Amino acid sequence: MWLELSVTADLAAVEALSALFHQHGEGGVAVDQPFYTDPEGERYGIDFLRPAKVSTYLPDTAEGEQRRKRIEEGLWHLSAFNLAPIGELQVRKIAEDDWANAWKEHYQPLRIGSLLIKPTWRDVDVDPGTVVVEIDPGMAFGTGVHQTTRMCLAQVERLVQPGWTILDQGTGSGILAVAAARLGADLVLARDIAEVAVEATEENARRNGVLDKLRIHRIDTNSTAIDQVVLSPDQPPADMIVANIIANVLIKLAPAFVLASRPGALLVASGIIRERADEVADVLAREGYRIEDRNGEDERVTLLARLATTPSSASS
């Protein structure tokens, strides 16, 4: 059994709630944002006048109960600041099979350039030259449907070169790591805080025949930022880092990303709400990155940055 924890809140509180749920939850965070459509269903966008729903999952165990209490404490502190309306925490028990199967009908194959992201339970005709990535996220985040994942996939498909080393920080289902390996990367360092993400990434890498290209690790969020990114002295420098996380974590890990990269390496930073995109860009610039591209979809932004070829004076 699993516990589903959810809170409805003003959109201004979504990032703080996501950070809290990401820290203590299992398998990522789901944000159900309210949308509007016109009568013909042709135009849509986020309805800022209605609250969003933020959810995460915990195992129905003694450990899960302790983590639920930490989430409740965090919610109390967030509410005490009165930054934005936050509703009561809702908790319900669900069977893993019910959770794992109910959402599958909503996921369809997704084409991004030469990539075809195909759920394992869907059959589809494949054109010559298509790079197929079969994904079953299990309890982990990442099927390609979320806008931040799509934007990251587009950058990975466009930029990854054969022979590269890729660091995927916050790998979720492993969709970006597996795609990079299928596109020719020699080595992909896949990291996540959740055990279910590590398990899903390993299974998806095996399913796609690229397990030998991946080094998959569960990271300890209690360790220093550098120890969350550079896990061993023999870790090769990354040619590209992909981090589909949230602004707070990107800001915290920015100096460590520099130390984990070769000069001139790329960083795809995603999961950023529009209101904080400039803040993240400024932090990256202080660490020696140059912003080369900025893409947005709905209220999420993905930044493409390149590390300077000489050390930044701000970091020295």
matplotlib code that plots the C-alpha trace (Angstrom):
import matplotlib.pyplot as plt

x = [0.0, 1.0, -0.1, -1.0, -0.4, -1.9, -2.5, -4.4, -2.7, -2.3, 0.1, 2.5, 3.1, 3.6, 7.4, 7.8, 5.4, 7.1, 10.5, 9.0, 7.3, 10.4, 12.6, 10.4, 8.3, 8.9, 9.1, 8.8, 6.1, 2.9, 1.5, -2.0, -2.4, -5.8, -6.3, -8.9, -9.9, -12.0, -15.4, -13.7, -11.0, -8.3, -6.7, -5.6, -3.5, -3.1, -6.0, -4.2, -7.5, -7.9, -5.6, -3.2, -3.0, 0.5, 0.9, 3.5, 3.5, 4.9, 5.1, 2.5, 5.2, 6.6, 9.3, 6.6, 4.7, 7.7, 8.2, 4.5, 5.0, 8.0, 5.8, 3.1, 5.7, 7.0, 3.4, 2.9, 6.0, 5.0, 1.5, 3.0, 4.7, 1.3, 3.0, 0.1, -3.0, -2.3, -5.0, -5.2, -3.0, -5.1, -4.0, -5.4, -4.3, -4.0, -3.0, 0.2, -1.5, -4.3, -1.8, 0.5, -2.2, -4.9, -2.9, -1.5, -4.4, -3.4, 0.1, 0.6, 3.8, 5.7, 7.9, 10.6, 12.9, 14.5, 13.3, 10.2, 9.3, 7.0, 5.3, 6.0, 2.3, 1.7, 2.3, 3.4, 4.8, 8.4, 9.9, 13.4, 16.0, 13.8, 15.5, 13.0, 13.0, 10.6, 9.7, 7.7, 8.1, 6.6, 6.4, 9.0, 8.5, 9.1, 7.2, 7.9, 4.4, 5.3, 6.4, 9.7, 10.6, 9.6, 11.8, 14.7, 14.2, 14.3, 17.7, 19.1, 17.9, 19.4, 22.7, 24.0, 27.1, 28.5, 31.2, 29.9, 29.6, 26.2, 25.2, 21.4, 20.7, 17.2, 16.8, 13.3, 12.3, 15.6, 13.9, 16.6, 19.5, 18.2, 17.5, 21.1, 22.5, 20.4, 21.5, 25.2, 26.5, 29.3, 28.5, 25.5, 25.7, 22.1, 21.3, 18.2, 17.2, 14.4, 15.0, 12.0, 13.7, 17.0, 15.0, 13.0, 16.0, 17.9, 14.9, 14.3, 18.1, 18.0, 14.8, 16.5, 19.8, 21.9, 22.4, 26.2, 26.3, 24.7, 26.1, 23.0, 23.2, 20.9, 22.1, 22.0, 20.3, 21.9, 25.4, 27.0, 26.1, 29.3, 29.0, 25.5, 27.0, 30.6, 30.3, 33.8, 37.3, 37.4, 34.1, 34.8, 33.9, 30.5, 30.1, 26.5, 24.4, 20.7, 18.9, 15.1, 14.5, 13.3, 14.9, 16.0, 17.9, 19.4, 20.7, 22.1, 23.9, 25.1, 28.7, 28.9, 27.8, 30.8, 33.1, 31.5, 31.9, 34.6, 35.3, 32.7, 30.2, 26.5, 23.9, 20.2, 18.4, 14.7, 11.7, 11.9, 8.8, 8.9, 9.0, 12.4, 14.0, 16.0, 17.2, 18.5, 20.1, 21.9, 23.2, 24.5, 26.1, 28.0, 29.3, 30.7, 27.8, 26.6, 22.9, 22.6, 18.9, 15.7, 12.5, 9.2, 6.0, 3.0, 4.6, 7.8, 11.2, 14.2, 17.6, 20.5, 23.8, 27.5, 30.3, 33.1, 36.3, 38.3, 37.5, 35.0, 36.5, 33.2, 33.8, 37.5]
y = [0.0, 3.6, 6.9, 9.7, 13.1, 16.1, 19.8, 22.4, 25.8, 29.1, 28.9, 31.1, 28.4, 25.5, 25.7, 25.7, 22.8, 20.9, 21.4, 20.1, 17.1, 16.3, 16.3, 13.8, 12.1, 9.0, 9.0, 12.7, 15.3, 15.7, 19.1, 19.3, 22.9, 24.3, 25.0, 26.8, 26.2, 28.2, 26.8, 25.1, 23.6, 25.1, 27.5, 26.7, 28.1, 28.1, 29.6, 31.7, 32.3, 28.7, 26.6, 23.9, 20.5, 19.2, 15.5, 13.0, 9.4, 7.6, 3.9, 2.9, 1.9, 3.2, 5.1, 6.6, 7.7, 9.6, 11.3, 12.2, 14.0, 15.9, 17.0, 18.2, 20.1, 21.7, 22.7, 24.3, 26.4, 27.4, 28.4, 30.4, 32.7, 33.3, 33.8, 32.3, 30.3, 26.6, 24.1, 21.2, 18.1, 15.3, 11.7, 8.6, 5.0, 3.4, 0.0, 0.1, -1.7, 0.8, 3.7, 2.1, 1.2, 3.9, 6.6, 4.5, 5.2, 8.9, 8.4, 8.2, 7.9, 11.2, 12.3, 14.8, 15.2, 11.8, 10.5, 8.5, 8.1, 5.1, 3.8, 0.1, -0.8, 1.0, -0.4, 2.0, 1.9, 3.2, 5.1, 4.4, 6.5, 6.9, 6.4, 4.6, 5.0, 2.7, 3.9, 2.5, 5.0, 2.8, 5.0, 7.4, 10.8, 11.0, 9.8, 12.8, 14.2, 17.0, 20.2, 20.3, 16.8, 17.6, 20.7, 18.7, 15.9, 18.5, 19.8, 16.3, 15.2, 18.3, 18.5, 15.2, 14.0, 10.5, 9.8, 12.4, 12.0, 13.1, 13.8, 13.5, 15.0, 14.0, 11.2, 10.1, 7.3, 7.7, 9.0, 11.6, 9.4, 6.6, 9.0, 10.4, 6.9, 5.9, 9.0, 8.0, 9.2, 6.9, 7.3, 8.7, 9.4, 9.1, 10.4, 10.7, 10.9, 8.2, 4.5, 4.0, 6.3, 4.3, 1.1, 2.5, 4.0, 0.7, -1.2, 1.3, 1.3, -2.5, -2.5, -0.2, -2.0, 0.8, -0.4, -0.8, 3.0, 4.1, 4.6, 4.9, 6.2, 7.1, 10.4, 11.5, 14.9, 15.3, 15.4, 18.6, 19.9, 18.8, 15.3, 15.1, 15.8, 14.5, 11.1, 9.7, 11.0, 9.1, 10.6, 11.9, 15.5, 15.9, 17.3, 18.0, 18.2, 17.8, 18.8, 18.8, 19.8, 23.1, 26.5, 26.1, 22.9, 24.3, 27.3, 25.1, 22.8, 25.3, 25.5, 21.7, 21.5, 23.6, 21.3, 18.3, 19.7, 20.2, 23.7, 24.6, 22.0, 22.5, 22.7, 22.1, 23.5, 22.9, 22.7, 26.4, 28.6, 31.7, 34.0, 32.6, 32.0, 35.3, 34.4, 31.0, 32.6, 35.2, 32.5, 30.5, 33.5, 34.2, 30.6, 31.1, 30.0, 31.9, 31.5, 30.4, 29.6, 30.0, 28.1, 28.3, 26.3, 27.5, 28.7, 26.6, 27.6, 25.6, 27.3, 26.2, 27.4, 26.9, 26.9, 29.3, 27.8, 29.6, 29.7, 32.3, 34.9, 34.8, 31.1, 31.4]
z = [0.0, -0.6, 0.9, -1.5, 0.1, -1.7, -1.0, -3.0, -3.0, -4.8, -7.7, -5.9, -3.3, -5.8, -6.0, -2.2, -1.8, -4.6, -2.9, 0.4, -1.2, -3.3, -0.2, 1.8, -0.8, -2.9, -6.7, -7.4, -7.3, -9.4, -10.0, -11.3, -12.6, -13.4, -17.1, -19.1, -22.7, -25.1, -26.3, -29.2, -27.1, -29.3, -26.9, -23.4, -20.6, -16.8, -14.8, -12.2, -10.3, -9.3, -7.0, -8.1, -6.6, -5.5, -4.7, -3.7, -2.5, 0.5, 1.4, 4.0, 6.5, 9.8, 7.8, 5.5, 8.6, 9.9, 6.5, 6.5, 9.8, 8.4, 5.5, 8.0, 9.9, 6.7, 5.7, 9.1, 8.6, 5.1, 6.2, 9.1, 6.6, 4.9, 1.6, -0.3, 0.5, 1.3, 1.9, 4.4, 3.8, 2.3, 2.9, 1.3, 1.0, -2.4, -3.7, -5.8, -8.7, -8.7, -8.8, -11.4, -13.9, -13.7, -15.5, -18.3, -20.7, -20.8, -22.2, -25.9, -28.0, -28.3, -31.2, -30.7, -33.7, -34.3, -30.9, -30.4, -26.7, -26.5, -23.3, -23.1, -23.2, -26.6, -30.1, -32.8, -36.3, -36.4, -39.3, -40.5, -38.7, -35.6, -32.2, -30.0, -26.3, -24.4, -21.0, -18.1, -15.2, -12.5, -9.4, -10.7, -12.5, -16.3, -19.3, -21.6, -21.2, -18.7, -20.5, -18.6, -19.7, -23.3, -23.4, -21.9, -24.5, -27.3, -26.1, -25.6, -29.1, -30.7, -28.9, -27.6, -29.5, -29.8, -27.2, -24.7, -20.9, -19.7, -16.1, -15.5, -12.0, -10.8, -13.3, -12.3, -14.7, -16.5, -19.6, -20.3, -19.4, -21.6, -24.5, -24.3, -24.3, -27.3, -29.1, -28.8, -25.4, -24.2, -20.5, -18.6, -14.9, -13.6, -10.1, -8.0, -4.3, -4.6, -4.6, -6.9, -9.5, -9.3, -9.9, -12.7, -14.4, -14.2, -15.6, -18.5, -19.3, -19.5, -21.6, -24.1, -24.2, -22.7, -19.1, -19.8, -20.6, -17.3, -13.8, -11.6, -8.1, -5.3, -3.8, -0.2, 0.2, 3.6, 2.0, 0.7, -2.7, -4.3, -2.8, -4.4, -7.8, -7.8, -6.2, -6.8, -7.5, -10.8, -12.1, -15.7, -16.4, -18.0, -21.6, -20.7, -17.5, -17.6, -14.4, -14.6, -11.0, -9.4, -9.0, -5.4, -6.1, -9.3, -7.4, -4.6, -7.0, -9.5, -8.1, -8.0, -11.6, -12.6, -10.7, -12.4, -16.0, -18.5, -19.8, -22.5, -21.2, -21.6, -18.8, -19.5, -16.4, -16.2, -13.9, -13.3, -12.9, -15.1, -12.0, -11.0, -14.4, -14.2, -10.7, -11.8, -14.9, -12.7, -10.4, -13.3, -14.8, -11.5, -11.6, -15.1, -17.4, -20.5, -21.2, -24.9, -25.1, -23.1, -23.8, -22.1, -22.1, -20.0, -16.8, -17.0, -18.4, -19.6, -19.8, -22.0, -20.7, -21.6, -19.1, -19.7, -21.1, -18.4, -14.7, -13.5, -11.2, -9.2, -8.3, -7.6]

ax = plt.figure().add_subplot(projection="3d")
ax.plot(x, y, z, "-o")
ax.set_aspect("equal")
plt.show()
